[in-house]
Amino acid sequence: GGERYDRYSKEDSPGRPPLILPNTTVAEGNDGRPRSAFILPLSSTEANWGDLAYLAAIPASATLNLSGQATVLVPDDKVSDPDDDGFADFLDRYKPADITVFHSDKIPIDFADDNPQQKIHHHAWDDLDSVTVALARRAWPSNNATSRMVVAQAGDYPAALLASAVAARVCSPLFFLEGNRWKDKVLHVIRDLRPSEMLF
């Protein structure tokens, strides 16, 4: 799932030091299925397209978890002490079997990923379209995987917030429209999903 990316070193990336995810036994959710989690490198100081990507990750996570419980995590980009990190502590307690990580050079995340019980999917944090496409392919991997999709205008954050809740409720992917045309990469995944209904 996704490409592998080189691990970042403390010297290469300012901000938080690399996060080492604990190598622990995985746990199941209330529905008896393995838990999953998404990790997104959002900035704590500036609003940008990442905020919309976060909203798109909520229905993707809710769909993968099947119970409808979204687990979308954002590591603190200002942590200075790797031994005092509530983010890593939560993962140690939550024990997800499936982790989807989006990598940014500003927020390095490193792994003890030799745990055979955990499957980690690596993706680049490039732009809104690339991330929403990766989310859709991750949570709805096959043709006709969803009967509907939810669409919001990228420039209307209140509407996007509502659209995220709707998409999570109906377990459908959320895409953002900038202007009146889809980018080619978005069109390709929409054609693969072949939804019969679009909610705007």
VEXROPA-773053 format. One record per residue: residue in one letter; x, y, z of N, C-alpha, C in turn. Coordinates in Angstrom, 3 decimals. Atoms other than C-alpha are relative to their C-alpha. Layout:
   residu       n_xx       n_yy       n_zz      ca_xx      ca_yy      ca_zz       c_xx       c_yy       c_zz
        A          X          Y          Z          X          Y          Z          X          Y          Z
...
***
This chain:
   residu       n_xx       n_yy       n_zz      ca_xx      ca_yy      ca_zz       c_xx       c_yy       c_zz
        G      0.817     -1.197      0.000      0.000      0.000      0.000      0.840      1.231      0.000
        G     -0.755     -1.237      0.069      1.682      3.145     -1.210      1.488     -0.237     -0.129
        E     -1.440      0.102      0.160      5.327      3.879     -1.750      0.682      0.077      1.354
        R     -0.798     -0.140     -1.204      8.039      3.613      0.867      0.830      1.275     -0.109
        Y     -0.761     -1.235     -0.011      9.761      6.809      1.888      1.153     -0.111      0.978
        D     -1.158      0.030     -0.879     13.176      7.311      3.421     -0.360      0.597      1.351
        R      0.226     -0.545     -1.331     13.146      7.870      7.148      0.744      1.330      0.122
        Y     -0.601     -1.308     -0.191     13.888     11.393      8.246      0.856     -0.009      1.270
        S     -0.826     -0.115     -1.197     16.624     12.261     10.696     -0.277      1.328      0.688
        K      0.221     -1.219     -0.773     16.527     14.888     13.392      0.695      1.183     -0.657
        E     -0.761     -1.084      0.615     19.139     16.909     11.518     -0.638      0.442     -1.317
        D      0.574     -0.326      1.300     17.287     16.733      8.193     -1.244      0.871      0.115
        S      1.282     -0.661     -0.104     13.994     18.106      9.490     -0.115      0.766      1.301
        P      0.214     -0.760     -1.219     13.464     20.981     11.923     -1.356     -0.346      0.590
        G      1.273      0.308     -0.634     10.619     20.667     14.426      0.139     -1.192      0.909
        R     -0.015      1.145     -0.901      9.791     17.454     16.200      1.016     -1.041     -0.451
        P     -0.905      1.087      0.369     12.280     14.575     16.318     -0.791     -1.145     -0.603
        P      0.730      1.141      0.568     11.425     11.353     14.472     -0.763     -0.760      1.074
        L      0.830      0.755     -0.915      8.612      9.449     16.139      0.218     -1.482     -0.229
        I     -0.166      1.445      0.100      9.247      5.783     16.859     -1.285     -0.650      0.505
        L      1.222      0.670     -0.422      5.997      3.863     16.892      0.361     -1.286      0.729
        P     -0.346      1.179     -0.795      6.042      1.135     19.525     -0.368     -1.294     -0.709
        N      0.250      1.325      0.563      6.241     -2.484     18.479     -0.808     -0.788      1.025
        T      0.849      0.602     -1.007      3.245     -3.837     20.368     -1.008     -0.938     -0.644
        T      1.070      0.875      0.454      0.526     -6.428     20.109     -1.184      0.850     -0.432
        V      1.130     -0.780      0.491     -2.441     -5.182     18.090     -1.263     -0.408      0.735
        A      1.269      0.259     -0.676     -5.978     -4.980     19.440     -1.138      0.093     -1.000
        E      1.181     -0.054      0.850     -9.447     -5.369     17.974     -0.958      1.066      0.499
        G      1.017     -0.961     -0.367    -12.236     -2.815     17.905     -1.221     -0.689      0.584
        N      1.223      0.550     -0.590    -15.714     -3.263     19.371     -0.716     -0.965     -0.938
        D      0.650      0.880      0.965    -16.804     -4.988     16.166      0.795     -1.284     -0.236
        G     -0.791      1.218      0.131    -14.140     -7.677     16.553      0.993      0.025     -1.135
        R     -0.930     -0.106      1.123    -12.118     -6.428     13.590      1.228      0.812      0.430
        P     -1.202     -0.745     -0.358     -8.542     -5.069     13.706     -0.206      1.506     -0.136
        R      0.115     -1.458      0.027     -8.266     -1.353     14.428      0.941      0.593     -1.049
        S     -0.857     -0.717      0.943     -6.890      1.080     11.872      0.120      1.451      0.435
        A     -0.219     -1.404     -0.334     -5.520      4.596     12.153      0.662      0.702     -1.171
        F     -0.654     -0.863      0.973     -4.509      7.445      9.853      0.836      1.023      0.752
        I     -0.871     -1.012     -0.596     -1.617      9.782     10.675      0.291      1.065     -1.039
        L     -0.155     -1.117      0.932     -1.545     13.206      9.026      0.883      1.082      0.618
        P     -0.934     -0.998     -0.539      1.217     15.836      9.419     -0.513      1.435     -0.146
        L      0.547     -1.357      0.100     -0.879     18.985      9.905      0.870      1.007      0.746
        S     -0.724     -1.077     -0.669      0.670     22.290     10.844     -0.858      0.558      1.130
        S      0.721     -0.590     -1.124     -0.275     23.747     14.220     -0.010      1.524     -0.058
        T     -0.133     -1.458      0.043      0.517     27.294     13.123     -0.620      0.655     -1.214
        E      0.553     -0.631      1.195     -0.992     27.825      9.690     -1.104     -0.854     -0.609
        A      1.092      0.687      0.686     -4.198     26.988      7.864      0.389     -0.200     -1.460
        N     -0.317      0.279      1.398     -3.708     25.303      4.487     -0.847     -1.176     -0.478
        W      0.778      1.087      0.581     -4.981     22.499      2.276     -0.027     -1.250      0.874
        G     -0.032      1.150     -0.889     -4.017     19.985      4.947     -1.239     -0.105      0.870
        D      1.219      0.029     -0.801     -7.085     21.000      6.939     -1.130     -0.701     -0.743
        L      1.004      0.689      0.807     -9.291     19.798      4.081      0.332     -1.483     -0.121
        A     -0.410      1.402      0.067     -7.269     16.603      3.756     -0.387     -0.732      1.278
        Y      0.420      0.588     -1.268     -7.963     15.970      7.440     -1.485     -0.361     -0.046
        L      1.437      0.266      0.099    -11.704     16.255      6.744     -0.283     -1.191     -0.913
        A      0.181      1.144      0.905    -11.371     13.749      3.868      0.446     -1.299      0.655
        A     -0.491      1.211     -0.672     -9.500     11.327      6.132     -1.017     -0.563      0.987
        I      0.978      0.469     -0.989    -12.395     11.121      8.607     -0.927     -1.066     -0.586
        P      0.829      1.089      0.552    -14.809      9.197      6.313      0.810     -1.210     -0.452
        A     -0.842      1.136      0.388    -11.933      7.065      5.020      0.289     -0.881      1.212
        S     -0.291      0.756     -1.218    -11.013      6.050      8.561     -1.254     -0.673      0.543
        A      1.255      0.578     -0.482    -14.638      5.512      9.562     -0.386     -1.223     -0.818
        T      0.320      1.129      0.873    -15.080      3.200      6.577      0.908     -1.190      0.290
        L     -0.931      1.089     -0.271    -11.949      1.164      7.299     -0.262     -0.649      1.356
        N      0.253      0.545     -1.327    -12.850      0.770     10.959     -1.337     -0.716      0.093
        L      1.275      0.716      0.120    -16.312     -0.485      9.918     -0.989      0.360      1.105
        S      0.901     -0.379     -1.093    -17.730      0.482     13.313     -0.431      1.451     -0.123
        G      0.335     -1.403      0.180    -17.921      4.058     12.035      0.800      0.934      0.875
        Q     -0.814     -0.816     -0.887    -15.331      5.270     14.528      1.277      0.418     -0.724
        A     -1.174     -0.496      0.713    -12.777      7.454     12.784      1.157      0.204      0.963
        T     -1.213     -0.237     -0.778     -9.215      7.483     14.113      1.014      0.676     -0.906
        V     -0.910     -0.816      0.812     -7.303     10.296     12.423      0.870      0.785      0.969
        L     -0.921     -0.549     -0.986     -4.227     11.342     14.372      0.934      1.026     -0.624
        V     -0.916     -1.052      0.444     -2.051     14.434     14.096      1.094      0.147      1.050
        P     -1.080     -0.154     -0.985      1.357     14.352     15.811      0.314      1.465      0.243
        D     -0.380     -1.361     -0.367      2.419     17.484     17.635      1.280      0.370     -0.736
        D     -1.186     -0.387      0.767      4.843     19.313     15.353      0.975      0.833      0.824
        K     -0.901     -0.785     -0.853      6.483     21.058     18.326      0.591     -0.809      1.145
        V     -0.538      0.825     -1.082      7.415     18.097     20.530      1.527      0.052     -0.017
        S     -1.464     -0.066     -0.075     10.999     18.478     21.724      0.583     -1.202      0.739
        D     -0.474      1.143     -0.770     11.232     15.458     24.040     -0.710     -1.264     -0.484
        P      0.640      1.198      0.535     10.565     12.127     22.278     -0.440     -0.981      1.072
        D      0.392      0.895     -1.082     10.255     10.413     25.664     -1.262      0.488      0.723
        D      1.200     -0.559     -0.616      7.300     12.627     26.624     -0.975      0.366     -1.112
        D      0.825     -0.213      1.175      4.962     12.197     23.676     -1.319     -0.759      0.161
        G      1.303      0.614     -0.168      1.258     11.563     24.240     -0.491     -0.697     -1.246
        F      0.400      0.603      1.271      0.839     10.716     20.560      0.463     -1.458     -0.069
        A     -0.528      1.367      0.005      3.096      7.659     20.754     -0.652     -0.831      1.089
        D      0.640      0.722     -1.096      1.506      6.731     24.068     -1.402     -0.460     -0.410
        F      1.333      0.395      0.461     -1.961      6.738     22.484      0.083     -1.195     -0.940
        L     -0.143      1.119      0.930     -0.798      4.461     19.668      0.354     -1.287      0.736
        D     -0.376      1.175     -0.779      0.730      2.121     22.217     -1.227     -0.608      0.680
        R      1.197      0.486     -0.678     -2.623      1.879     23.991     -1.072     -0.441     -0.993
        Y      1.029      0.308      0.997     -4.846      1.855     20.887      0.330     -1.270     -0.785
        K     -0.525      1.206      0.650     -2.721     -0.837     19.193     -0.663     -0.291     -1.353
        P      0.609      0.261      1.308     -3.888     -0.471     15.583      0.773     -1.056     -0.783
        A     -0.641      1.008      0.845     -3.204     -3.346     13.194      0.342      0.574     -1.364
        D     -0.144     -0.581      1.335     -3.357     -1.085     10.142      0.197      1.503      0.157
        I     -0.309     -1.422     -0.139     -1.707      2.349      9.957      0.315      0.580     -1.368
        T     -0.270     -0.714      1.243     -1.791      4.742      7.013      0.652      1.329      0.359
        V     -0.784     -1.174     -0.376      0.867      7.452      7.275      0.298      0.860     -1.216
        F     -0.386     -0.963      1.027      1.302     10.567      5.175      1.228      0.746      0.507
        H     -1.299     -0.519     -0.432      4.885     11.829      5.291      0.250      1.418     -0.501
        S     -0.421     -1.360      0.322      6.020     15.436      5.384      1.395      0.213      0.545
        D     -1.350     -0.243     -0.493      9.585     16.653      5.700     -0.006      0.912      1.227
        K      0.080     -0.878     -1.161      8.364     19.089      8.381     -0.351     -0.763      1.276
        I      0.387      0.787     -1.168      6.966     16.393     10.671      0.438     -1.436     -0.224
        P     -0.501      1.346      0.248      9.148     13.277     10.516     -0.657     -1.033      0.900
        I      0.567      1.110     -0.755      7.631      9.982     11.623      0.809     -1.243     -0.338
        D     -0.803      1.197      0.210      9.832      6.946     12.058     -0.696     -1.169      0.685
        F      0.726      1.160     -0.471      8.776      3.403     12.824      0.916     -1.119      0.462
        A     -0.511      1.326     -0.273      9.728      0.247     14.582     -0.964     -0.926     -0.727
        D      1.034      0.635      0.822      7.890     -1.390     11.695      0.344     -1.444     -0.360
        D     -0.281      1.414      0.217      9.179     -4.936     12.054     -1.035     -0.876      0.694
        N      1.058      0.750     -0.676      5.978     -5.948     13.860     -0.851     -0.713     -1.053
        P      0.756      0.718      1.030      4.383     -8.706     11.708     -1.501      0.159      0.154
        Q      1.426     -0.174     -0.203      0.996     -7.892     13.228     -0.503      1.330     -0.524
        Q      0.398     -1.320      0.476      1.006     -4.310     11.935      0.317      0.163     -1.481
        K     -0.220     -0.326      1.396      0.606     -3.238      8.331      0.016      1.514     -0.126
        I     -0.161     -1.450      0.100      1.872      0.263      7.583      0.042      0.412     -1.464
        H      0.085     -0.509      1.370      0.978      2.134      4.390      0.586      1.399     -0.016
        H     -0.708     -1.281      0.061      3.249      5.048      3.429     -0.436      0.792     -1.233
        H      0.384     -0.880      1.107      2.132      8.003      1.291      0.659      1.360      0.185
        A     -0.579     -1.340     -0.052      3.527     11.412      0.418     -1.086      1.040      0.282
        W      0.880     -1.121     -0.331      1.956     14.611      1.745      0.295      1.115     -1.005
        D     -0.391     -0.894      1.097      2.141     16.438     -1.594     -0.969      1.152     -0.219
        D      1.012     -1.015      0.262     -1.102     18.290     -2.281     -1.362     -0.609      0.288
        L      1.334      0.456     -0.391     -4.824     18.052     -1.590     -0.518     -1.102     -0.911
        D      0.522      1.002      0.927     -5.712     16.109     -4.738      0.698     -1.350      0.184
        S     -0.745      1.252     -0.172     -2.945     13.518     -4.261     -0.400     -0.709      1.275
        V      0.350      0.611     -1.275     -3.891     12.949     -0.631     -1.424     -0.554     -0.025
        T      1.368      0.506      0.039     -7.640     12.640     -1.257     -0.108     -1.229     -0.906
        V     -0.022      1.187      0.862     -6.948     10.195     -4.095      0.569     -1.194      0.771
        A     -0.601      1.086     -0.791     -4.687      8.130     -1.803     -0.976     -0.496      1.064
        L      0.984      0.383     -1.004     -7.378      8.156      0.894     -1.106     -0.848     -0.619
        A      1.071      0.741      0.666    -10.029      6.986     -1.563      0.461     -1.398     -0.399
        R     -0.507      1.313      0.417     -7.856      4.179     -2.914      0.304     -0.883      1.216
        R     -0.290      0.778     -1.207     -6.949      3.141      0.618     -1.280     -0.579      0.608
        A      1.215      0.440     -0.682    -10.493      2.935      2.007     -1.008     -0.672     -0.928
        W      0.917      0.590      0.984    -12.341      1.999     -1.196      0.844     -0.537     -1.154
        P     -1.053      0.431      0.923     -9.747     -0.087     -3.060     -0.457     -0.632     -1.303
        S      0.412      0.717      1.203    -11.850     -1.863     -5.662     -1.085      0.744     -0.764
        N      1.050     -0.604      0.816    -14.158     -0.888     -8.507     -1.361     -0.231      0.646
        N      1.347      0.067     -0.574    -17.729     -0.199     -7.443      0.018     -0.199      1.512
        A     -0.127      0.183     -1.441    -16.528     -0.065     -3.840     -0.971      0.888      0.775
        T      0.940     -0.891     -0.662    -18.967      2.728     -3.046     -1.069      0.413     -0.995
        S      1.100     -0.375      0.892    -22.350      3.667     -4.466     -0.162      1.508     -0.093
        R      0.123     -1.457      0.028    -21.965      7.357     -3.705      1.311      0.646      0.416
        M     -1.132     -0.798     -0.454    -19.395     10.081     -3.136     -0.512      1.374      0.391
        V      0.385     -1.318     -0.493    -19.561     13.440     -1.391      0.990      1.018     -0.539
        V     -0.834     -1.041      0.615    -18.264     16.640     -2.988     -0.237      1.326      0.716
        A      0.095     -1.333     -0.603    -17.510     20.020     -1.405      0.955      0.944     -0.734
        Q     -0.881     -1.005      0.578    -16.001     23.239     -2.706      1.186      0.222      0.932
        A     -1.212     -0.146     -0.819    -12.402     23.600     -1.526      0.056      1.348      0.705
        G     -0.058     -1.335     -0.585    -12.929     27.287     -0.795     -1.064      0.279      1.048
        D      1.098     -0.190     -0.956    -15.917     26.777      1.517      0.204     -0.961      1.171
        Y     -0.346      0.901     -1.104    -14.604     25.357      4.794     -1.213     -0.433      0.823
        P      1.181      0.459     -0.749    -17.933     25.362      6.702     -0.762     -1.107     -0.736
        A      0.679      1.045      0.769    -19.521     23.345      3.872      0.830     -1.281     -0.015
        A     -0.879      1.173     -0.012    -16.488     21.032      3.804     -0.108     -0.737      1.329
        L      0.147      0.602     -1.322    -16.878     20.429      7.537     -1.280     -0.832      0.067
        L      1.266      0.731      0.041    -20.501     19.415      7.047      0.104     -1.212     -0.925
        A     -0.152      1.096      0.962    -19.594     17.302      4.012      0.790     -1.164      0.596
        S     -0.789      1.048     -0.632    -17.031     15.390      6.068     -0.864     -0.858      0.913
        A      0.891      0.737     -0.893    -19.662     14.448      8.633     -0.973     -0.866     -0.796
        V      0.927      0.764      0.840    -22.076     13.363      5.901      0.716     -1.203     -0.619
        A     -0.755      1.075      0.640    -19.411     11.316      4.109      0.319     -1.115      0.995
        A     -0.286      1.012     -1.019    -18.455      9.556      7.351     -1.264     -0.773      0.359
        R      1.269      0.665     -0.361    -22.104      8.819      8.111     -0.412     -1.033     -1.041
        V      0.420      0.919      1.069    -22.697      7.171      4.719      1.170     -0.839     -0.528
        C     -1.196      0.778      0.371    -19.160      5.662      4.483      0.356      0.196     -1.466
        S     -0.309     -0.341      1.392    -18.376      7.451      1.233      1.197      0.936     -0.053
        P     -1.168     -0.884      0.114    -15.246      9.239     -0.037     -0.415      1.458     -0.160
        L      0.216     -1.435      0.114    -15.013     13.012      0.171      1.052      0.588     -0.937
        F     -0.896     -0.684      0.930    -13.538     15.011     -2.713     -0.306      1.489      0.005
        F      0.152     -1.450      0.011    -12.977     18.733     -3.085      0.156      0.528     -1.420
        L     -0.003     -0.580      1.341    -13.706     20.736     -6.191      0.548      1.413      0.084
        E     -0.560     -1.338      0.095    -11.543     23.764     -6.973     -0.357      0.551     -1.363
        G      0.504     -0.479      1.291    -13.276     25.794     -9.653     -1.101     -0.923     -0.491
        N      1.062      0.814      0.596    -15.460     23.815    -12.038      0.506     -1.275     -0.659
        R     -0.544      1.182      0.676    -13.118     21.041    -13.177      0.804     -0.847      0.974
        W     -0.812      0.915     -0.780    -11.593     17.954    -11.627      1.393     -0.102     -0.603
        K     -1.337      0.337      0.490     -7.870     17.304    -11.872     -0.030     -1.435     -0.547
        D     -0.006      1.324      0.626     -7.000     14.239    -13.970      0.137     -1.118      1.020
        K     -0.226      1.053     -0.987     -5.770     12.240    -10.968     -1.280     -0.300      0.794
        V      1.263      0.193     -0.711     -9.116     12.791     -9.236     -1.012     -0.688     -0.902
        L      0.916      0.627      0.959    -11.082     11.888    -12.346      0.252     -1.492     -0.131
        H     -0.342      1.416      0.152     -9.226      8.595    -12.626     -0.571     -0.840      1.142
        V      0.505      0.794     -1.123    -10.168      7.442     -9.128     -1.521      0.012      0.038
        I      1.469     -0.048      0.052    -13.776      8.608     -9.558     -0.515     -0.990     -1.036
        R      0.415      0.965      1.028    -14.025      6.580    -12.749      0.164     -1.431      0.490
        D     -0.191      1.338     -0.558    -12.634      3.564    -10.903     -1.092     -0.355      1.013
        L      1.014      0.244     -1.022    -15.102      3.943     -8.041     -1.394     -0.144     -0.612
        R      1.270      0.054      0.727    -17.998      4.465    -10.461     -1.203      0.186      0.916
        P      1.161     -0.225     -0.888    -20.405      5.982     -7.907     -1.254      0.297     -0.828
        S      1.262     -0.260      0.688    -24.046      6.084     -8.935     -0.653      1.285      0.495
        E      0.596     -1.199     -0.581    -24.737      9.139     -6.789      1.097      0.899      0.540
        M     -0.910     -0.995     -0.552    -22.858     12.343     -5.948     -0.795      0.963      0.873
        L      0.654     -0.926     -0.932    -23.830     14.425     -2.933      0.805      1.278      0.087
        F     -0.676     -1.298     -0.031    -22.956     18.129     -3.148     -0.512      0.824      1.180
***
